[in-house]
Amino acid sequence: MTGGLSDLCIRRPVMTVLVMVSIMLSGLIGYRLLPVADLPNVDFPTILVTASLPGASPETMASTVATILEKEFSAIAGIDSMNSVSSTGRVQITIQFSLERDIDAAAQDIQTAIARTVSRLPDDMPSPPSFRKINPAAIPIMFIALTSPSVPMSVLDQYAQTMSERISMLSGISQVSIRGTKKYAVRVQLDPKALQAFDLDADQVAAEINAQNVNIPMGQLSGPQRTLTLKADGQLDAAGQYRRIVVAVRDGRAIRLEQVATVLDGVANDKDGAWMYTAADRANAIFLAIQKQPGSNTLQVAERVKDLFPAFRANLPEAVRMTLLRDASKSIKASVDDVQFTLLLTLILVVLVIFLFIRNLSSTIIPSLSLPMSIFGTFAVMYLLDYSLDNISLMALTLSVGFVVDDAIVMLENIVRHLEMGKNRMQAALDGAREVGFTIVSMTVSLAAIFIPLLFLGGILGRLFREFSVTIAVAVVVSCIISLTLTPMLGSRFLREQQQVRHGRFYQTTERMYLGSLAIYDRSLRFVLRHRLATMVLSLAILVATIQLFRVVPKGFIPSEDRDFISISTQTAQDISWESLVTHMQELAEIVRRDPNVERFMMSVDDNGTMMVTLKPRAERELSVDEVIADLRPQLNAVPGIRAMLVNPPPINIGGRRARSLYQLTLQGTDTNQLYRTGEELEQRMRQLPGLTDVSSDLQLKNSELQIEIDRDRALLLGVSPRRIESSLYNFYGDRSVSTIYAPNDQYDVIMEIQPQYQDDADDLASIHVRSDQGALVPLTSVVTMRPGLGPLSINHSGQLPAVTLSFNVRPGVSLGEAVGSLETLTATLPDGIQSTFQGSAKQFQESQAAMGWLLLLSIVVIYIVLGILYESFIHPLTILTALPFAGFGALVTLLLFDTELTIYAFVGIIMLVGLVKKNGIMMIDFAIEARAKEGKNAEEAILAACLIRFRPIMMTTMSALMAGIPIAIGFGAGGESRQPLGLAVVGGLLFSQTLTLYVTPVFYLYMEELQQWSRGRIHPVAE
């Protein structure tokens, strides 16, 4: 069949050329239309549900809101994980679905579930729960900073709000949050002593403020000639107007608000601040943090945002500076560009290898044409499959360059061999194509089959490598078609016949070198064939060593990348004040600012302190991002009173739980006392493990509280209700919004609170008075007693059960596999009733380790089945696969020598080796079978002839594959460190296995032939 296809194309060159042009044009169109991305879409569909009940304790939020919602959500199909955090007045539930679920359909299910719970939720919730399609654990893709030396921060906030609304309308945007928000508000700071002196209480003041600030419709006058709209100045817009409000009349004298309170033009939240640091200065700033929807393309979303920048800058005053602090698309684009350059470099290197072996320009061009044809043909199929130009697909194409040319090389080398027999070009092309057609199909089918198991791999690994495997398989199939069609047609027209060939000095010199190496191989192979037993013992030893290496090699998950970015989270005492937190954060910021590798960064302080650090481009700094982290970590943690956890965000965000460190371990149990006690003990034990760092817990039970106990009998006698007591406290200490200012483009709060000097400690509550039913002001301390205590800041659930999550990072030089192993040993002794599970990346690592071993075994089985079908033999596939232990050994030794972990990328490289190294075996065994069948040679003569005749194409294909792997193994360009393990595994495996395969495969072939003859003799004994 293959001979017929080749014959047709050789005899019809116009048809062949036009078909190839069609493939090229389709590929060019597909390439232009393919979207550019960082990775295939591996974002888990994630939805964040939020609900609020102002003033409710974490315990109340957990029991009355979170539990009800979680039970309803648990009935939704496809949920992968569900976590909730209940804090004062607020619940956040993160629901992560399996990759197969459509996020829009999942959102509809969430909306339906929320609607079913409304009747069971507390009646005084201000609004029903809401949801967003967002992963709260994901780092925003962009940070935009607004700074100004002269414009007030509240005005900057207005510009930020306008920009936020415009950006939120873009497709693919999930949320635009404002860090360091300074939204305008009028703040009324009550003086409790003045209130008492004028016999006033906070409720009266709030009522008068609300009554004096009105904005209601008044109708219109309609006369016979015209209509007049009624408009009054009932609304008050600034603090100066509020100061003159009359809140009471005493003895015929007006008591104005300014007499009982300090009225300021302020901000709605004065416990939220952000600063931008550069090497030169520090400035108060407002940041827009832009998050994309799970599954959307980062580059496309970022481009849509940046398209708005000219309009934004045109509308900003000259005194306002807009700075793009971070743009995740820059590193992604740089990484993709560098992979494309690596692909081009690989093409050039492979062509040079072909030329060095063939040493003839026309003969070099013929197989080289299969490279662009295969790549462009693959682009066309990628577009039809809705793939993207990303690091995975481009890395697959780069590696495929090394072996898509193999088929053309085998075809061309065989045609040249027939030319050297004295045949003309046409006959040599016809005979050569027929002779190796089956060999090429065998190599293609068996190589493509190696990726079949990857197609059935589930979860994030399946999504990640499905595009990788399909891209390579398509490139291999396209190259096979080209090798059977275009290559023999070109050979029949452009190869020079033997009598026309005139070789120059370079050719003769290199040919002597080649013949010398072939002679050395001939002598060494004959020596090995005379010592077959020793060769087999060595092979067995390498097999055992390979199995042992798999056990001891350090194992990782997804390699980190240097994206010029560091995220810093902090941990302090749970009862720290905002002012103290700012002071501690500024100490850390000064340390970060002095680092020569840092370009600029954002510091944000609200309930927690965080920093988003942008490093200088990699070419402008000496240290990698991981080395910068290792350098900064001890400096930052030397500051007393605060701990800093530094993270290089991974290329793939896995999990929806916000955490201070990369990896998480979650404890669950129904007995909360036992759970919390175990969580605290385990945290201390984890901190003692030498391989872990940045260990922290989300268990927050030691928040200082002032517990107020109402003397109900005394309060009843004095006519003071518990509701009035709590309302009075909320008036003074709850940042209560008592009125609203309606502006043309927004609305602003009038916030009431107590003056700052009465907010320091418990003794200040002695100044508070509560209005009784009889109208008298009753001292608060006469109806309550106060005592200090401790309480939770938040309560966490995981899968509807109370949970404690411990976060950790891995120290430099320690693999994730070692860290996970030590934690598995540690958690093996947990008390009954407490369950432990890894979350996020650590969980996926565990699952990948279990899957990868079976995947490798299944790949070998699939290859064996395919080869057995092709050769109609149980024995020959075993012979062809003898190189596999050497490939694994070489790959693992190379990883150890370069101190590189066996990550999932490296493991895929090893699986690729299974397909690569068996090509040599196929070329040798296929020729030996033909020699025995057609020329009547014995097994040793046949395999010896096969090895010597196939030596040139074997060396060419091996060198081509090496040239494809070396640029990746070097770790060239942006993100090259994540691709490097795959390149190292391929290069190391090829170098070691291809050398030994030239000797071991012939030996194994002879043993298998002897075994086959012995078995035939047992089944069909010769009659005496």
N, C-alpha and C positions, 0 to 999 in steps of 0.2 A: 504493500500500500504506500509506504513512504517512498519506495523507488518510483512508483507511478507518479506521485506528486512532483518529485524532483525531475523526472523525465519531462513532464508536461511543462514545467517552468523553464527548463533548459531549452526546449524546442520553441517556446513562445515567449521570447524576451520582452516584447512590448507589453503583453499582458502583465508579466511579472513586475515590470517597472511601474506601470500605472497602479497596480495594487499597492506597491510600496509607497508611492506618492500619496495615495489615499490614506494610508496609515499615518504617514507623516503629517498631512494636513489635519486629520482628525485629532492627532496628538497636540498639534500647535493650538488648535481651537480649544481643546480641553484644558491645556495648560493655562491659557489666558483666562478661562472661566473658573478655574479651581480657586476656592477661597484659601487664604493663608491663615494658619492657626498655629498655636504652640504645640498642642497635642490633639489626638482624636477626642471627641466629646466624651470625657470620663467624669463629668460633673454629676453627682447623685442628685436627683430631683429632691429639693429640700424646701420645706415651708416652715415659716416662723409664725406662730400664733401668739398674740399678746392680749392680755386682759388686765384691767386696772380696777382697783377698789380703794380709793384714797384713804389713808390712815389705817388700813388693815394690817395686822401683824403678819410676818411670814407664815406662822402656823395657821392663821385664818385663811390666808390666800391658798396655802397648800391643800387644806381640807375642804374648803367651800368652793374653790374655783378650779385648781389644777386637777384634783382627783376626778371631778365630774367630767371635765373635758377629756382627760386621758382615757377614761372608760369608754367614752363615745368614739374617740379616735381609734381605739384599739380594734374596732370592728371593720376598719377600712382595709381593703386588700392591698398587699404589696409594701407594707411598712417594714423597713429594714431596722430602724431604731427610733426611739422616742424618748426624749429627755426634757425635763422641766426644771426651771429655777424659780422658786417663789421667794420674793423679797418683800419689803414693806410696801404694801399697796400695789404690787405688780407681779404678774406671772408671765413668764416666757416659756413656751413649749416649742421645741424644735423637733420636727418630724422629718425623718429622712427615708425616702422610698428606694426601692430597688431600681437599678439602672433601666430596667425594661419599662417602668411606668412613665407615662406621659405626664409632664408636670402640670399641664393645664387640666387634664382629667383628674389628677390628684387634688388640685386646688378646688375643683367643683365638689369632690367628695368631702373635703375639709369644710367648705362653706355649708354644705347640707348638714354635716355633723354639728357644727356650731349652732345652726338654726334649731336643731332638736334639743339643745341644752339650755336655751335661753330661759325657759320657764323654771328650770331647777337652779339657776344661778342666783346670787343675792340680788334682792330688789333694788338696792341702792347703788348698784354699779352705774356709773355715769353713761356708759355706752356698752353695747355688746362686744364680745371679743372680735378682734380683727386679725387678718393674716397677710403675709407678704411671701412672694416666691423669692426667698433669699436664704443663703446659708450664713448664719451669724458668725461662724468660725472662719469664713473666708476673708482674706485680706482685701481691702478695696483696691480696685485696679488703678485708680487715679486719686491723687490728693492735689487740690488747688488751694493755694494760700492767698488771702487778701490782707495786705498790710498797708499802713499809712502813718506818717509821722504827725499828721495834723487832723485828719478826719476822725470824729468820735467813733468809738467801737460800735455803738448802737446804730450809727449810720452805715458803717461797714456791714453790719449784720443785715440791714435792709437790702443792700446789694447782693449779699450772699443768698438771702432768701429768694430774691428774684432769679438769680442764676440757678439755684437749686430747682425751682419750679420748671424752668425752661429745660434743664437737663433731664429731669424726671420724665418728660414727655417723650424722650427718645426711645426707639425700639431697643430692647435688650437691657435697659436700665432697670434694676430692681429697687434701689434706694439711693438717695443722696442725703446723707446725714451731715449735719453741721457740727463740727467740733469747736469748742470754745465759743459757743453761741452767746451773743450779747444783745438779745432782743430787748428793745426798749420797754420800760415799765415805769410807772410812778410808784415809788416805795413810800409807804406811810409807816414811820417807826414810832410807835406809841410810847409815851412816857407814863408808866403806871402811877407814879406819885402825882403827876398833874391830873390824871384821870380821877384819882381818889379825891384830890383837893376840890375838883369841880363836880363831884358826885356823878361821874360818868363811868360807863363800862364799855368794853370793846364792841359789843353788839350794837349799842347805840351809835357809836362812831361809824361802824360799817354801814348801818342802815342809812345814816345821813349822807355818807359819801355816795352810795348807790342812788339815793333819791335826787342828789344834786347833779349827777352825771347821767343825763338822759339823751336818748337819740331815738325818738319814736316818730312815726308818720303823723302829720297834722291835717292833711287834706289840702283843699284849695278853694279859692273863691271863684265862682263862675258868674260873671256879669254878662250883659247883653253884647259887649264889644270884645271883651278879653277875659282870660283866665289867669288868676294869680295863685301860684303855689305858696303855701304857708311854710315858712322856714324860721326856726328859732335857734338861739345859741344855747341850747340846753346842754350840749356836750362840752366837757372840759378836756383840754388836750395836753396840758403840761402841769408840772408840779407847782409852778407859781400860781396857777388858777385854783388848784386844790387847797393851797394854804389858806385861802380866804373863805373857805366853806364854813358856814355857821353850823356847829354841831349841837349847840344847846343855848338856851337863854337862862341866865341865872341873875335874879334880882334886877331884871330889866336890862341886863347887859349881855351882848352877844359873845358867846365863847367860840372862837374860831379854831379851826383844825391846827393851825400852827402853834396854838397855845398848849395843846396837849400832845403834839407829835412833831417829829421832824419829817418834813415832806421833801423828797429828793427826786430829781430825774435820774433814774437808775436803770437796772437791767432786770429781766425776769428771773434769771438764775445767776446769782452772784457766786455760786460754788462750782462754776464751770469756766475753765480758762485754757487757753492754748497759746503757744509761743513758737515762733520759727527762729531757729538758730542757724547761723552760718559761721565760718571761721572768723568773720570780722565783727559781727554784731548779733544782737538779740532783739526781737520785736514782738509785741503782742500781735496776734493774728487770729483770723477766723479761717477755718479750713472746711472745704467741701470734700467729704469722703464719698467716692462714687463706687457703688457696688453693682456688678452685672448680675443678671438672672442666671441661675444654673443652666448650663447648656448653650448659652449665647457665646458668640465669637468675640474674644477679647480685643483683637485688632480692629474688627469692624465697629464695635461699640466705642473704642477709644477714638477712632477716626471721626465718628459722628459727633462726639463731644468736642474734639479739637476744631471741627468745622465751625463751631459756635464762638470760638475764641475772638475772631476779629470783631464780631458784633458786641461781645462782652466788653472788650477793651475800648470800643468806641463810646460805650455808654458810661464808662467809669470816669470820674474826675482825674485830672492829671496827678493829683496827690495820692491816688490809690494805685498800688502796685499789685498786679496779679501774677503769681508765680506758680508754675507747674512743679510741685514738689516731687511727685512721683508719677511715672507713666509706665505701667507694666508692659504696655505694648512695645516699648522701645527695646527691652531685653528680648522679648519674644521675636520681634522682627530681626534683631541682630543675630539671634540664634539660628533662625530659619535661613537668613542670608548666608551665614557661615556654613551651614550644612549644604546649601546650594553650591557654594564655592568648593567645598570638599567633594561634592559630586563631580564638578567640572575637573578638579585636580585629579580625581581618580580616573576619569575618562582618559586624560592625557597620559597618566602613568601606565595604564593598561595598554594603550596604543603603543607606547614606547617599548613595553615588554614584548608585544607582538613583533615589532620591528626588529628588536635585538635578536629574536629567534629566527625570523624569516629573512631579514636583511634584504628585502626587496620591496620597493615602494608600492608597486601595484598589488603585490601579494599581501602587503600590510593593510592596504585600504579595504580590500574585500572583506576580511573578518571584522575590521574596525567599523564598517558600516552597520554591522548588527547592533552596535552599542546605541547610537542615537535612535535607530529604528525601534529597538526594544523599549527604550525609555519613553519615546513619544507614543508608541502604541499603548504603553502602560498608562500614560497620562489620559488618554482617551477613555480607557476602561475605568480609571479612577473617577473621572467626571460622571460617568454613567452610574457609578456606585455611590455617588454623593460623598466622596471622600474629600480631603483637604490636603494642601501642601503644608505639612507639619513636620516636626522633628522625627516622628516615627516613620511616616511614609517616605520622607527624603532619605532617612538613614537606611530604610529597606532598599531604596533605589541605589544608594551608594554601594551597599554590599552586593547588590545584584549585578553591578557592573563587573565585578570580579568573576562571575561565572555565567553571565548571559553570553559572554564571548566564547565560552568553552565549546559550545556546540559548533559555532562557526570555525573555530580553530581545528577541531577534530575533522570537520568536513573538508576544510582547505588542505590540511596536512595529508589527508588520505588522497585527495585529488592530485596533489603534488607528487606523492609517492607513485601514483600510476603514471604521471608524466615522466618520472625518472625511469620507468620501465620502457619508455620509448613510444608511448601512445600519443595520439594527437589530443588537442585540448578538449574537443567535444567528447571523444571516447573516454578520456581520463575522467571527465566530469560525470559522465553517465555511470561508468563502472564504480568510481569512487563514492558517488552518492548512494548507489544501491548497496554497497558493501557496509557502510557505516550508518545507514538510515535507521536501522533497528537500534543500534547502539545509542544514537542521539535521542530517539524516543524513549529508550529505557532510562537514560540519565535524566531526561526531563520529567518523565512521569514519577520516577522515584524521588526526585528532588522536590517536586510539587507536593507529593504525598506526605512529605515530612511535616508539612504545615496543616494537614487535615486535623490533627488533634487540637491545634490551637483554635480552630474555628468553633470547637465545642466547649472551650474553656469559658466558664461563666464569670460573673462579677466584673470587677474593675480590670482584672488581668485579661479577661476575654475581650472586653471592649478595647483595651489598650493595644493588644497584639493581634486582634482580628485584622485591622487595617494593615499592620506590618506583614502578616503572613499572606494575605490576599495580594498585596502589592508585589511581593517577591514572586509568588506563584504566577501571577499574570505576566510579569517580566520574563520569567523562565519559559512560559508557554509561547509568548510572542517571539522570543529568541529562537526557540525550536522551529517555529514556522519559518522564520527568516532563514535559518540555517539550512532548511530543507528546500527552500525556494530561491531566494535571492543569491545566497552564497554559491551554489553550484552553477547557477546561470552566469554570474559574473566570472567564475572560474573558467567556464567554457568559452568565454569571449576575451578575457584580458590576461590570463596566465600565459606566460611564454613557454613554448615547447622546449624540450631539453636541448635540441640542437641549436636553438636560438639564444640560449642563455650564455652570457659572458660575465663571469664573476670577477670583481675587482679584488684588490689586495685586502681590503677590510673584510670582505666576505670570506676569503680564503683563510685569513688569520683566525677569525671567529669560528669558522667551520672546523679548523684544526683543534681549536679549544673544545668545541662541542664533541668532536670525535674522540678527543682525549678523555673527556669526562665520561663519554659512553663506554670507552674501553675500560676505564676504572670501574664503572658500574657493572660491566660484563664480568670482570674478574671477581669482584666482591660478591656478586650474586651467585656465581658458581661456587664460591667458597661457602656461602651461607647455605646453599642447597646441599652441600656435603655435610653440613652440621645442623641438620634440621631439628634435632631434639633440643640442642642448646637454644636455638631460636624460639622454640615453643615454650621452653622453661622461662626464658626472658619475657616472652609475651604474657605468660601466666603471672609472673611477678609484677609486671606493670598493671595488669588487670586488678590484682589485689591492692596494689598501691593506689590505684585510681579510686577504688571503693573507700579506702581509708582517707584519702584526700577529701572526698566529698563530706566525710564526717568532721574533719578538723578545720577545713577552710572557713574563715570568718564569713558569716552570712549577713547580708543586708537586704533592704527592700528596694526603694527607689533612690538612686544616688542624688546627693544634693547638687544644686547648680549655683553658680555665682551670678546673681542677678542684681548686684550692686545695691542690695537692700537688706536691712536688719530690722526686726521687730523686737522691741524691748517691753516686757511687762514687769510689774513690780508687785511686791507683797510687803505690807506693813502691819502694824498692830491694828486689830479690827476696829478699835475705837479712836483711831487717829483723826484729828481735826483736818479740815480742808487746808487751812493755812499752814499747818505743820507738814502736810503732805506736799504742798507746793515747795516749801523750803527744802525738803529732802530731795524732791525731783530736780530742783535747780542745782543742787550739789552734783547729782548724777550728770545733769546736762553739761556742766562745765567740764567734767572728765571726758565726755563724748566729744565735745567741741574741740578739745585739744588734740584729739587723735588725728594724725596727718592723713589717714585714709578716708576721713569723713568729709563729704562735700557740704551737706546741709541736712537738717532734720527738724521734725515737728515734735513738740512736747505737749501732751494733752493731759489735763488733770480735772477729773470730775469725782466720781466715787472711787476711781482708781487712777493710777498714774501710768501712762504709756508713752513710748517714744517710737516714732517711725523714722528710721535713719536711712538716708540716701548716701551711698558711698560714691567716691570718685569712680569714673570708668576703670575697668580692670587694667587697661594699658597704662593708667596714670598712677597706680598704686602698687606697692611691693607685695602686700599680703592679700591672700584670697579672703573671701567673706568669712569662711570658717576660721581662718587664722586671726582675722580681726576680732571675731567673737571670743576666741580663746585668749586673746590679748586683753580685751576689755573686761571680761567677766571678773577676774580677781580685783581689778581696780574698782569696779562699780560696787562689788560686794564688800569692799573695805569701808564703805560709808555706813556708819552705825544707824540702826533704826529702820533700815529698808533693805530688801533683797531684790536683786534684778535678775530676771530670766531673759536671756538673749536667744533669739531663734532666727535661723535662716529659713524663711518659709519654703516648704517643699514645692516642687513643680506641680504636684497634684494634691489638692486639698481633699482629705478623706475624713469624714465624720462631720457632725454638725454641732459638736460641743465646743464652746469657748474654753480655752485652756491656756495656761501660761507657758507650757512647754509642748514639745512636738508629740509626745506619746502619753497615753493615758491608760490607767488601770482602774476599773470601777468595782467597788464592793457593793453588794446588795443584801438586804435582809429585812425581815418584818419586825424584828425587835430593834427599835432605833437606839436604845441605850447600848445594847451589845454592838450594834453596827458602828456607832460613833466612837465607842471605846476602841474597837478593833481598828478603825480607820486611823485614829491617832497613834496607836502602837505601831501599825504597819508603816506609817509615814516616818517614824523615827528609825525603824529598822532599815527602810529603803535609803535613808540618808547615810547609813553606815556602809552601804554597798559601794565598793571602790569604783565600779563601772558607771555609776549614775551621778548625775548632777542636776541642779535646778529642780529638786524634788519639792513639790508643793501640793496642797490639798484645797479642795473647794469647801471643806467643812468649816463653817464660820459660826461657832456657837458661843464665842467669848466676847461678844459686843457688849460694852458697858451700857447698862440701862439704869434709869431712875424709875423704880417701880412705885407707882402712886396708888395707895390703897384708900378707898373712900370709906369714911366712917358713915355708913348709911343711916344709922339711927340719929347721929348728931346732925347730919345734913337734912334729915326730914324735919327735925325740930326747928332748924333755922330756915326752912323753906327753900333749900337748894337741891335741885335734882342732879343726879349723876350726868344726865345729858348736858345740863348747863355747865357743869364743871369741865367736862371734856371739850365742849364747844369753846369755853373761855381759853383753855390751854391751846386749842387749835388756832384761835384768833391771834394769840401772842407768839406762838412758836412754830406754826405750820405753814408760813408763807402763803397765807390765805388770799385768794383773789376775790376782792369784794366788789369790783366793778370792771367794766370793759370800755376801752376807748376804741371807737371804730374809725379807722383811717381809710383813705381811698383804696389802698392796695393791701391792707393787712389790718389786724386788730391787736390791741395791746392791753395788758392787765394793769389794774391798780391793786397793788399787793400790800397787805397789812401785816405788820410784825411788831415785835417789841424792840426797843432801842438796843443797840449792840452791847452796851454795858450791863444789861440785864440777861445776857445769854451765856454767861460763863459757867456757872455751877448751880447746884441745887438750892443754895441759900437765896438765889435771886427770885425763886418762886414765892418767897415771903411777901414780895411787893404786889402780888396778884390778888385782886378782889373779884368776887363773883356776885352778881345781882340775885337777891333772894326774891321769893314770891311776894314778900311784903314791901319790896322796893329798896331795901337797905343793901349796902355793899358789905359783903361778908368776906373776911380774909380767907384766902384759899387754905392756909395752913390750919384753920380752925376746923375744917371738915375732912382733911386728908392727912395721912402720914406717909412719909417718903423713906425709902431705903434703897441703897445701891444694890444692883444685881447684875447678872449676866444673862444674855439671851441671844438667839440666833439672828444673824444678818440675812441669811437665806437658808432655804430648805430645798434639797435637790431630790428629784425622782429620776429613775431610769427604768423604762419598761413598766411603769406604774408602781414600782417598789421604791421605798426610800433608798438612797444611794449616796456613796461617798466616792468621789473620783480623785485619784492621785495622779498628778502629772509629773513627767520626768524627761530629762534629756540624757543623751548618752555621751560620756566623756570621749574626747579625741583618742583614737587608737583602740576603742572598744566597739565591737560590732553590735548591731541591734540583736542579732541572734544570741550573743553572749548575755546581753542585758535581759532579754526575754527569758532565757534559760534560768538565770539567777532569780528572777522574780517568780517563775513557776515553782522553783524550789522553796522560795520564801512563803508563797501562798498555799503550799501543800499542807501546812500545819494550821490553817485558819480554823476557828471553832465551828462546830456544827451550826447550821442556820445562816452562815455567811458564805455567799458565793462571790467569786472573783472572775472577771472577764476583762480582756484587753479591749480597748476601743480604738477607733480611727485607724491610723497607719499601723499600729502594733497589731491590731486584730487582723488587718489585711495581710500583714507579714506572716502571721501564724498560718492563715489559710493558704497563702502562696507556697509556703514551705511544704505543706501537705500535698498541694496540687502539682508542684513542679516535678517531684520524683516520679509520680505516676505519669505525668505528661511526657517525660523523657522515655520512660519504659514503653508507653503507648506509641510514641513516634518510632521507636526501633521496631516494634511489632508491625506497625503499618508498613514500614519500609520492607521488612522481611516478606510480608504478604504480597506486596506489589512486585517485588523482585521474583518471588516464587512463581507468581502468575506469568510474568514476562518470560521467564526461563524454563517454565514447566519443570521445576526442580526444587527439592527440599534442601539440597546440599549447596548449590552455587550461591544462594543469598547469604548463607553463613560465611562463605569464603569472602564475599564482597564486603561484608560488615566487620571483618577482622580488624579494620583500622580504628574502630570506634573507641576501644579503651585507650589507644595512644592519643587520640584527639582529646578525650577527656583529661587524660594525664597532663598533656601539654598545656591545655587551657588552665587547669587548676594550679599547676606549678607557676605559670606566668602570673596569675592573679596573686599568688603568694609572694613571688619575687618583687612585684610592684606594690605590695602592701595594699591590695585592692580587694574589696569584699565581693562575695558571690551574690550580686544583686539580681533582680529579675531580668535586667538587661543582659547581664553576663550569662544567665541561664539560657536565655533565648539564643545567645551566641553559641552556646554549647549544642543546643538543638539544631542550629544551622549547620554546625560542624558535622552532624550525623549525615546531612544531605550532601555536604561538600566532599568529605573524605571518601565516600563510597564511589565517587565518580572515577577515581583512579582504578579502584577494584573492578568497576564495570568495564573500563577500557581494556584492562589486562585479561579478565576472564572471558569477555565476549570474543576477543581475538583468539584466545587459546581454544575455545570451543569450536570456532570456525576452522582453525588449523587442524584440529583433530578430526573434524568431520570431513573436510575437503581435501586435506593433504595427507591424512593418515599418520600423522605424527603421534608419538607417545606423549604421555602427560608432561614429562619433564622437558622434552624438546618443544612442545607447544607453548608451555608457560614461559620458557626462556626466550623463545622468539617473540612472544607477545610483549614481554617486558622491554626487550631491546627496541622493537619497532615502535611501541607506544611511549618510549622514553621521552621523545621530544614533545608530543602533545601533553603528556603528563606534567612535564616541567613547565610548559607554557601556561597551562590552566592553573597550576599551583601558584606560579608567580603572579598571574593575573588576580587570583583571589587574594593573595597577600597584598598586592598593590591597592586593592579595594579596602582592605582592613587596616592598613598602616595609618592613613590619615585619621581614621576614627580612633585608633589606638593611641595616637599622639595626643589626643584631646584638644585638637586645634579649635580655636574660635570660641565665641560666646556659647555657654552651655556645654562645651566640649567635655567637661569633667563628668557629666552624666552619661555621655555616650561612650566614654573611654573604656569602661569594663567590658562592653560588648566587643569593641575592637581588640582589646587585649586577649580576650578569650578566643576570638577567631584566629588572630595572628599566631598566638602561642600554640593553639591546637593544630593549626595547619603546619607550622614549622616542624613540630615534633612528629606528628602522625604521618605526614607525607613522606618524610625521610624514611621512617621505619616501614611504611606500607610497601615501599618498593621491594622490600626483602621478605616481610612477614607474609604478605598475601600470597606470593608464589609458594612459600613453604606450606602454608595452610591448604592451598589448592592441591598440592601433591598428596598431603595426608587425606584430604577429603576424597580425592580420586581413588586412593588405595582403599579407603573405607567403603566407597561405593562398589568397587570391584569385589571386595570381600563379601559385602552383603548380597551382591548378585550371585556370587558363588554359593552362598548358603541357600539362597532361594532357588537357584537353578544349578544344582551340582552337575559337573561334567561327567558323562557316562564313561565308565572305564571300558 
